Amino acid sequence: MNPYEPVDQTDVVVEGLSIGPIVDNIREQGYSVAENFLDPYLLKSIRDAFNTEVPITEMRAIGTQSGRTWRAHNLLAKTRAVDSVFLDQRLRAIVAGVIGKLNQVNITTLFNTLPGETKQFLHQDDGLWPIPRPHPSFLCNVLIAFDPFTKENGATHIVPGSHKLVEPVDQARETIQVEMGSGSALFWEGGTWHAGGANVTTNQERMGLFISHQVSYLRPQESQLISVPREIVKSLPKKMQRLMGYHQFGIGVDGRDPIDVLQDGSVVAPDAALASEWRARYLEG
């Protein structure tokens, strides 16, 4: 069996959430919504971290030039407020159902879309990797709403079924907007054409948490191995370390598990006896 095959989540229920229907919707229509995915108390703690701990920047990208979206990337280096979200067993099951269990974090973003923001271009998140289409799913994203997402304040535009297309969609393509309440989560396959909506007719902010996962053999957009200081990584649970890219692909580091190397700092297996025998044989020869 290919270890990168999506996991069959038929009839799987995790913490009261039926995983199979969500995964099936993502496979068939490119997206799915899990309502009330995070509780209000956790949302408040993450919102507080965004407002007090995490440096923010303006982002003018994907067709927007207003500067009315504030973002914070590299969250695992800046706050521990989101750790429980990454390790949430429901999230892990959904991602495994879409792209397989051998996956890693691609990019993390907290954002706040302010009044005056314009609509993004329709785009595919997996378009950064030059892999011919059609191809197996290798990217699975989730967007968790802190504030209600409405058509008026810019709820995400989706082109249903577009993850199955080979040719690009026209920017004038008809879309749906995914409205959802605070705490709900929108999941989509990386090839699904989508865009953040315009927030030009309300005085409401629209805050959300975006997490992208990819199969573990691809290079991520945001390299957790470099961007998160090792002293922070060493303090995190092993499952989180794996998600950040400290997984053994091929021979690892000198044949060792990267997590072992992370903890002891040694990149060469400490086998003094073997090294002495090697040198003795060299001197004899």
Buried (B, 14 or more C-beta within 10 A) or exposed (E): EEEBEBBEBEEBEBEEBBBBEBBBBBBBBBBBBBEEBBEEEBBEBBBEBBEEEBEBEEBEEEBBEBEBBBBBBBBBBBBEBBBEBBBBEBBBBBBBBBBBBBBBBBBBBBBBBBBBBBBBEBBBBBBBBEEEBEEEBBBBBBBBBBBBBBBBBBBBBBBBEBBBBEEBBEEEEEBBBBBBEBBBBBBBBBBBBBBBBBBBEBEBBBBBBBBBBBBBEBEBBBEBBEBBEEEEBEEBEEEBBBBBBBBBEEEBBEEBEBBBBBBEEEEEEEEEEEEEEEEEEEEEE
